[in-house]
Amino acid sequence: MSETGPLYIRITYDPQRITGSFVLSGTTSQSSIWNRLRQAAISLGAGAVLNEGQITLPWPAVLSIIREFSGQQRMLAFRFRPEGEAKSRIEEFAKQFRRVQQARNSLVDEISVDEIGARLRQSGFVRRELKDFQIHDLQRLLTLENGANFSVPGAGKTTVALALHILVRRAGNHLLVISPKSAFMAWNEVVGDCIAPDAPNHNDEQFTLLSGGAENIRTLLESGATRFLINYDMLIQVPEVIATYLASHPVHLILDEAHRMKAGSRSQRGAVLLAVASLPIRRDILTGTPMPQGPADLQSQLDFLWPGTGLGERIGRGDTPRDVLGELYVRTTKDKLGLEKPIRAFHAVDMAKGQMALYSLVRSEALRDFTNFRASSGVDLVGAKRSVMRLLQLSANPVLALNAITNNPAMLDSGVVDQVLAEGPSTKMLAVADLARELARQNRKSVIWTIFTDTIEQMQLLLADLNPEVLHGGIPTGDPTNPGTREGKIKRIHEDPTCFVMIANPAAAGEGISLHQACHDAIYLDRTYNTTHYLQSIDRIHRLGLAPGIETNIHIFQTKAPSGLGCIDHSVSRRLARKVRALQVLLNDPDLHEIALDEESAEEPIDYGIDQQDIIDLIDELEGRIQFDIDDAE
């Protein structure tokens, strides 16, 4: 230690900017700690502002640095000196950090099942009786200061979240739910479904939707209401308004479909949420797919739930999610719901001649893009992704893929294009349509999932005899009595006996809707590499409330590719299996094991009767480069 005593570093808090500052008292010659703090601030990549004697960072980053260096104060001869509000916030953070570490290793329920039931009844929560697994999840979430509910879609996470808020609520507390628009209907209905109209303490208050721009939202937040609902897109348009509200009111903040912030500070929604993470009095996240692409998806969600504790950092360093999370989450599996296992069937469909030729040509171009990408030479990630989407289009709907390659004059003059146009709907589209009609003849309604809006519209025409309904991102939310809204379309598939099929995009309709009372067959015309889209779309028809004895069928159509050419559908299946396996390891879910096993055990959609030379000959034939010779005929 220096003869003149330790170096003092003041810590201040700015509530307007939600930042903190390390302020140097004295000179840096007394200790190397100041340079270490500067390096730590830079390495966090959190928008640090570095001056001669001051380091300013977002408050969660300040907490991270305090956690990292507080134990080294004696050894490095310095002292942190929090001032004003920074002192109380750091003291509370220290308590929370100790409680998180304890809960990770051993979560002990602090409230009995009987007490939960009694308190809910006293609060007016009497219209919906919680299931045993929901009470178990609620019991554990009440033990945590902030919670993660990773239960499968359909397990009633919305109901459990409302019950949780009722039980932790204190006089004057607010509730803010951030969710995708597709979940609005569930949140708008849950209060009336659960709470009696004469409930005490205004527990029957409905949600106020925050929309209409910054000024209108600011007025709504100060209107006297205490329950609010906003979507992620609106959130990033009014970050200052939401931050001011969170800083000036005791708010319980819930993120529904929290995986939508998985990109963290690399996305607008993630950056906004991480910046305000320290402000709410309680934070909860809801998602059935917490790591749709891999463990890195968890990092930002953990940093939001427990800012400064280092749990997200551990994920970033490569620690396994189960080791990091321990007991800090709840998960109700399909097994606990008592549902019959769905039956999965894989259908391999041959390509038509023109489709096969076009697939081969585009595959060759894509292979060049992928080779450059893997070699990191002239990397064009956008171009590589575009090539993947073209191959996915070609696998399901080659006519749609033509729209993406018409900027190639040589291709426009090709006989391959003429052949594709002459063939019309792909063999896969026709096979899917045949299955939907067969199910309709059995009086079974089905939902067809496909990636592309144009394909949805083409399938709608192809299946006009089944009076189909469609759902995609261009359809607005609204009143169920309006047939043009997503709510109106969902109502129709349930109530119209002549409507036998829903054709939907999983990115737009895979969350927040229930079809299990109407449809028991899901048909996948195509799939993406996104695990969330696949798992969530299955759960639209396989969820809590499904009547006993109902058989749920999952039909996955894959286009067969010639041997040696490579099959995009098989690549998707392989990658989905690997991602589902990782999710299974984290969540210890037997249903995820079954899904991954089905993908891994499915027969490869490869046509071993055709090789690459056959395709070359076919392309030459279609492009008119081969002259017919009578001697070649058999």
N, C-alpha and C positions, 0 to 999 in steps of 0.2 A: 504494500500500500504506500502511496505517496506520503512524504513527510507532511505535506499540507492537508492531508485528509482526502476523503473520496471525492470523486467528481460527481456533481449533482446534475441530473438531467430532468428538467421539468416536463410534465405531460399535461396538455390542455385539451379541451373538447370544444368543438364548434357545432352547436346544435343546428344552425342554419344549413351548413354544408355537410353535416354528418361526418366530419373529419376530426382527426386528432393530430396534435403536433408534439414532437420531441424538441425541446428547446434547451440548448446547451448553456450551462452556467459555468463560466470560467474558460479555460483554454484547452485545446486538444492535446497539449503537450503532457498533461497529467496522466493520460490513459489512451490506449488504442481503441477503446470501446466506441468512440464516436464514428470512426471509419468502419467498424464492424456494423454498426447500426445503419449507416448509409448503404453498405453493400446488401444488408438484409432487405432494406426498403426497395432497392433496385431489383433484387431477385424475385420479390413478390409480384412484380409486374402490375402493380395496382395503381398506377398513375401517381407515383410519388413526386412531390415537389421538394427539391433539395436546395436549400440556401446555406450560407456560410455557417450559421449557428442554429438552423432549424430544419426539421424534416416533417413534412405534412403528408398525411396518408388518409385514405378512407378508414373509418373507425375499426372495422373488422381486421384490417391489416395492422393497425396499432396493437390490437389485442394479440395478434399472432406474434408480433415482435416481443411484447411483454412476456408472453408465455415462454418464448424461446430463451430470453436473456435474464429473466428475473432471478433464476437460480444461480446466476454467475456474478451477481453484484459484489459479493465479498471478494471472490477470486480476482475479478477484473478491476476492483477498487473504484466502484461507482455506485450511485444510488438513484433509482427512479423516484421522483417526487410529484405525484399526481396533485392537481389543483382543481378546486371547484367541482363542477359536475363530473369531471374526469375521475376524481377520486371515488365517488359513489358508484360510478359505472364499472370501474376496475374491481372494486370490492365485490360487487354483485357477480361480475364475470368470474372471479376467483372461486366464489362459492359454487357457481354453476359448473365450472370446470371440474371441481372435485366430485360433484354429484353425478356428472356425466361419466366420469371414469369409474365410479362405483357402480352405476347402473349398467354399464357395458358388461361388467363381469357377473353381476348378480342382481336381477331386477326382482324386488320383493313387493308383492301387492300390498298396498296400504289401505285399501277400502274393500269391504266385503261385498259379495254379490247381493245380499239382502239389503245392505245400506244403499247400494246403487239403485235398486228397485224402488225403495222407499223414497229416496230423494227425487227420483224422476217422477214418481206419481205426485208428490207434493208440488212439483214444478209444472204440472199439467201435461207431462209427457205420457199420455194415456191412450192415444188412438192407435198406436202401433206397438205391439209387444216385441221386445227385442229377443232374437234367437240366442241360444246359449253361447255360440261362438262370438256373436256380437258383444254380449256382456263381457266375455273373456277379454276381447280386444279392448273394450272400454275400460275395464279394470286395470289393464297394464298401461294404457295411455294416460290414465289418471295418475299413475305413479311417476310418469315422466313430466318434466317441465315443458318440453317440446317433443312432439311425437311424429313418427312416420308410420302410416298405415299402408302396407304393401299388399293388402288382400286382393284376391282376384276380382275382376269386374263382376258385378252382380251380387257381391257379398254384402252390400248395404253400407259401403263406406260413407256415403252421404248421411245416412241415418245415424251412424255411430258418431260422425263428426258433429252433428247437431246436438246429440245427447251429451257429448263431451263438452261442448260450449255451454250448454245449460248448467252442467255440474260445476264447471270452473268459473262461471260468470260471477262477478261481483257488481254491486250497484255502480252504474255509470259506465260499465264496460261496453265496448263495441265489438262487432264481428264484421270482418271484411273477407269475402271469399273471392279469390281470383281463379277463374276457370275458363276453358274454351267455351265458345257460344253453344256448342253442342250439348253442354252440360247444364245450360240455363234452366231447361224444363225440369230437370231433377231437383235443382235447388229451389225453384219456384213452387214445386209441389210438396217438398218434404215437410215444411212447417205445418201445412194443413193436414197432411197425412199423419203427423205425429202428435201435434199439440192441440189441446182442447181450446176452443175460442174464449173460454172464461179463465184461462191459465193466469196465475198471479205474475206480477212483476213484468207484465207485457211480454211474456215468453212466447205469445202467439204472434208477435210482430213479423210481418212478411218482409222479404228482402226488397230493398230499393235498388233498382238497376242504375248504375252510373254510366251515363252516356250523354252525348250532346255537346262535347267540348269542355275545355278547362273551366270556364266561368260557371257553366251549368252544374258541373260536377262539384265544384267548390261550394255552390249554393246548397246542393243536395247533402253534402257531408256535414253542413252546419244547420240542417233543417230540423234537427231534433230526432231524426231517425237514428237507429243504432245498428241496423243490419244492412250491409251493402254487398252488391254483386257487381263485378267488373270483369271484362275479358282481357286476355293478355295483350291483344292488339291495342285496345284503348289505354291500357296501363302505360305503354311506352310512349303514348302521345301526351300524357299528363304526369310525368314523373315527379315534378316539383309539387304539384297539388297533393299527390298521394303521400309524398315524403313529409310535407307539412302536416297533413292530417295525422299520420302515424306518430309524429313527434309531439303532437299536442293533445292526443287522446289515448286512453288505455285500450288498445286494440288487440283482439285475438285475430291473427291472420292465418288463413287457410289457403294453401295452394292445391287446387284440384287438377289432376293430370300433371303432377309436378315434374314429370320427365320432360315437359316442354321447356324447362329452363336448363336442360342438361348441358348446353353449350357454354353456360356460365358467362364470364365477362366477354366472350367472343360474340355474344348475341346481345341485342338491345334489351330483351326481356330479362335475360340472366344478369346483365350488368345492373339494371334498375333494382332487381330483387336483392342482389348481393349488397348493394349500397345501403338499402334500408333494413337489412336483416336484423340489426341490433335494436330497432325501435319498438316493434310490437311487444306486448307483455307476454304473449305466447305465440308460438309458431307450430303449425302442423302441416304435413304434406300428405297427399293422397295420390297413389298411383299403383296400378297393378303390374306395371312394367318399369321398375325403377332404373334398370340398365338395359335399354333396348338394343344398344349396339355393343356395349362392353362395360367393364368396371369404371372407366373414366366418366361415364354418364352420371355416376353417383357423386362425384367430387363436388360439383356446385350445389347439389341438393343438401349435402352434409354441411357445407360451408354456410348455407342459408339457415339450416336448423340450429347449428351450434357454431356461430362465427368465432374464430380465434382459437378454437379448441384443438385444431390441427388434424381433425378426422379426415377432412377433404385432402389435406396435404399427404396423409398416409396413403390414400388411394392413389394420388398422383405419383407417389414413390414406388408403387407396385405392390403394396400390401394387399392381401386378399380381402375382398369385401366382408366376408364372414368374420375374419379376425378383427377388422376395424369396427364393424357395427355391433357385434356381440348381441346384447339383449335390447338394443335401442330401437326396435321396430316391432310391429305386429304383422302377421300374415295369416289370413284365413284361406285355406286351399279349397279346390273343388271337392276334394275328398271329404272335407268337413261339412260341405254344403249338402252332402248326401245325394249328389247327382249321379245318374248313370253315366258311365264313360261314353263319350261320343265315338262313333264308328268312322274311321278315316279310310278313304279309298283314293288311290292314285290312278288316273286314267291317262295312258300314253296315246297320243293321236299323231298319225302320220301327216307329214307336210304334203301339200299339193306341189306340183312340179314348179310352177312359177315362184311360189313362196320359198321353196328349197333353193332355187337358183339365186333369188334376191338375198336370202339369208346368207348364202355363201359369199356373195360379193361384199355385202356390208360387214360380215364377219372378218373378211380379209383386211378391210380398211380399219376396223376397230382393233384388230390385232396389232397393227402398226402403232396406233395410239397407245395401247396398253404396254407395248414393248418400250416405247419412249418413256412412259410413266414409270415403269419398274426400274429403268436405267437412270432415272432422274436427269435425263438429258432432254432439254426442251420440254419440261414437264408442263402439261396442259390438263389440269385436273378437271376443268369445266368440259373440255373436249372429251376426256375419257368418260365422264359421267354421261355426256350426250350420246356417246357410242353405246353405253350400256342401255340407255333408254330406247335407242333405236332397235337394239336386239330384242328387248322386251316387247316392243311394238310388233316387230316382225314375227315373234313367236305366237302372238295372239291375233294380230290384225295387220297384215302386210299392206293393205290399202292405205291405212293410216300412216304407216312408215314411209310410204311414197311421198307424202307431203313434206317430210323432213329431208328428202334427198333430191328434190326437184331442182335444186340449184346446180346440179351436175348435168351439163348439157349432154354428155356422152350417155348418161343413164337414161335421159329423156327419150333418146332415139333407140333405146335398146328394146329388143323383142321380149326381154325379161319383164319389162314394165307392162307391155301389152298383155303378156300372159297373166300377170298378177291381177290386172284389171278385169280380164276376162273371167278369172276364177271367182272374183267377188269375195264374199265372206269366207274367212279361213275355215279349214276343216275343224279346227278347235272351236271356233264360234258356233259352227253348225252342230258339233257334238254336244256343246253346252246347251244349245237351244233344244236339241232332241231330249236331253235329260230333263230339262225344265218342263217340257210338254208331257213326258212320261209321268213325272210327279204330279202334274196338274190332272192327268187322267185318273190318278189315284186320290184326287181331291187333297193334295198336299201342296201348300204354298212353299216357295223357295226364295232365297236371296242369292243373287249372283254378284260376286265381287270382282271388280276389274279396276285397273289403275287409271285408265285414260277416259276423260270426259267424252271424247269423240266416239270411243268404243261403246260407252254407256248408251249414247244416242243411237248408234247403229244397232246395238242389241235390242233397244226399245222398238225399233222398226221391225227387226227380224222376228220379235216375239209379240207383235201387235195383237195376235189372236188370243194371247193370255192377258190382255188388258193390263200391261205392266205399269209400275210406278218407278220413278228414278230419284236418286239422291246423289248430289255431288256438291262441290264447294260453291257453285254459283247460286245455290238455292238458299234464300234467306230464312232465318228463324222468325217465328211469329205465332199468330193465333191458330190453334188447331182447327178452327172452323174455316180457315182460309186454305183452299186446296193447293195454293201455290207455295206455301211454306213447308219447311221440313216437318214441322209438327202435323200439318194437314196431310202430308203424304204418308207419314207413319200411321196416322189415324185411318187413312184409307186402306192400307194393307191389312189392318186389323179388322175393319168393318165391312169392306166391300167384298161380297162373296164371288164376284166376277174377276177380281184382281188377284192373279195367281203368282205374281213374281215381283220382287223388288230388285232393281239393278242399281248398285251403289259403288261408290269409291270409298275404300277403307280409310283413306286419309281424312275424308270429310264426314263419314258416317260411322266410323269404327268406334267412336266414343259417344257416350251420353244418350244412346237410344236403346230401347228394349224391343226385340222382335220375337221373344221366346214364346209368347202366347199365340203367335200367328204362324211362324215359320220354324220348321224343324230340320230343314235341309239347307246347307250352305254350299254354293258351287263357286269355285275359284277359277275364273278364266285365266287369270295371271296373278302373280304376286311380286312384291318388291323385296329387297334385302332388309326392310324395316321390320324388326320383330314385333314392335308395338302394333303396327297396322294388322299383322296377321293374328296375333293373340287376342287383341281387342275385338277384332271383327268376329272371331269364333264366339266370343262371349256375348255377342248380341243375341244369339239363339240358345246359348248353353249357360244358364245363370239361375240364381235363386228365384224360386217361384215356378220353375218348370214342374209340371204335373208328374207324379210318379208313373213310371212305366212308359213314358214318352221316349221314343228313340230319336237321337240326334245324329244326323249324318253330315260328314264333311267330305266333299268331293273336290279333289285337286286335279285339275287338268294340266298336262304337260305336253308340249310339242316334241315329238321324237326328232332328233337330229341324226344325220348319218354318222357312222363311225369315223372318228378322227376329226370331225368338224367342230365338235364342242357344243354342248347344249346349255343355253342360258338358263332354262328352267331348272336343270339339275344343279347348276351353280347356285341359284337362289336357294334351293332346297338344302344344299350342303351347308351354306353359310347360316341359314336360319337354324339348322340343327345345332351348329356350334354355339350360336348366341343363346339359344334356349337352354343348352347345357350349362352355360355360365350362369344364367339366371336360376337354374335349378340348384346349382351348387350354393348360391347365396341364400335361396329361400327354402331349400330342403322340401321341395314340392313334388310329390309323386306324379301329379298330372303333367308337369313340365317334362318329367322323365319320359312319360308315355308319348308326348308330342315329339320330343327329340328322337326317341326310338323309332317311331313311325317314319320320320323323315329319313333316318339312317338306314332303315330296312327296306324302303321302297325300291322297286326295281328301277334301274337307270333307264331313262327314256331315250335309248340309243337304238337306231335302226342299223343293225349289223349287215343288212342285205345290200346296202349302198355304200360305196367308198368314194373317196375324193375324186378319183378319175371319172367315175360315173357322173359326178356333178359337173366336172369340167366339160364332159361330152354334152350334158344337158344344156349348159349355158351356151356352148357353141351352136347347138341345135336351135335354141330359142332366138339367138342373135343372127341366125341365117348364115353361119360360117361353114356349114357342112352341106355339101351337095349330095343328094340321094343317089345311090348307085344300086342298080337292080341286083348286082352280084353280092351286095352286102345283106340282101334280104334272105331270111331263112326259109 
